[in-house]
Amino acid sequence: MSPLAIHAGVKALAHLREHGLRARDVAIVPGAAGGPKGLILQKLDQWLFGSWLPSAPRERTLIGASIGAWRMAAACHPEPEAAFERLGDLYCEQTYPHRPSAAYVTQTCNNVLGGLISGGEKALTSHPRHRLQIIVSRGRGLLKTPGRKLGVGAGFSLAVLGNLTSRSQLARHLARVVIGDQRDPAFWLKAKFDAFDTQFAPLTPDNLQSALLASGTLPFTMEPVRDIPMAPAGAYWDGGLIDYHLALPYSRIAHNPAGGLVLYPHFNNYLVPGWLDKSLPWRRAHRGPNRDWLDNVILISPSQSFLQTLPLGKLPDRNDFRYHGLNHAARVRNWKLAISEGERLRDALASFIDKPDPALVQPI
């Protein structure tokens, strides 16, 4: 069985049947939040951004939250294949003592980002074709200027309860901020599309690292990032709290005459709107009122048969830190083995592009 699952929206499926999958038609590449799960896409990312997409140069929006934003930043490096390799190594080799402090985790993640960027701030924010957009969550209400843990706990408790009632209630506690390349008009994002207050800030060499850190800042596990340069004042957390799998209004660009496809390398075969929606299956994007947003999306992900071949029969995830405890070598070994297995995802996609078979594509 194929290691790769391919799903497509109705317009994307019609396009695949007529034209196959062509690099020139890809306008947007999203990157989901999900921590270590994103490691499985390293080999695929290296091929996509190292050779396939550059074969048809055009302006493309690369948008991400958390590890997805980190991956999209690696894609903007002048040598993307080396940047993805560096990101994978640095991420795998994080080590933590028993019950690390939030300050310790924050500093460790900041070190990972420093190693990824490696002095290339200007290059990553001024790529000749890629337009990087980083999603972060800004606190509102009790989370606007949180002090002690008690205030943060109360703020997020209210956020969880509100989100359980409806996703729009979460907007009382968190706002979306997109810190991105000003050369990108991003009209498809700037026209209001949901209940969240969405603000936009310019991405510059001076705020790249703090924006990436904020986009991956887990509540309680890490310290909030405060007052990102050029962005609205406040406390920032993980962009995935609002946009876990980036269920955004992609269909607004479907009729782009230069090509309006969204190619979405993902580790799941479905999209969960926000992190707090993970345990709410009725919130999955293809079941919601905005399912047409995905009409022009091609979603590629590991198949169930592929997952069964990985260490522990699953993707790397944050629970592995607890499972392996202080046996860091075992965790690193398993994660790097999973990364190497990702070559099969890359090869399966390359084979599909070479010989498109719509029978292999399922509807989103």
Secondary structure, 3 states (H helix, E strand, C coil): CCCEEEEECHHHHHHHHHHCCCHHHEEEEEECCCHHHHHHHHHHHHHHHHHHHHHCCCCEEEEEECHHHHHHHHHCCCCHHHHHHHHHHHHHCCCCCCCCCHHHHHHHHHHHHHHHHCCCHHHHHCCCCEEEEEEEEEECHHHCCCCCHHHHHHHHHHHHHHHHHCHHHHCCCEEEEEEECCCCCCHHHHCCCCCCCEEEEECCCCCHHHHHHHHCCCCCCCCCEECCCCCCCCEEECHHHCCCCCCCCHHHHCCCCCCCEEEEECCCCCCCCCHHHCCCHHHCHHHCCCHHHHCCEEEEEECHHHHCCCHHHCCCCCHHHHHHCCCHHHHHHHHHHHHHHCHHHHHHHHHHHHCCCHHHEEEC
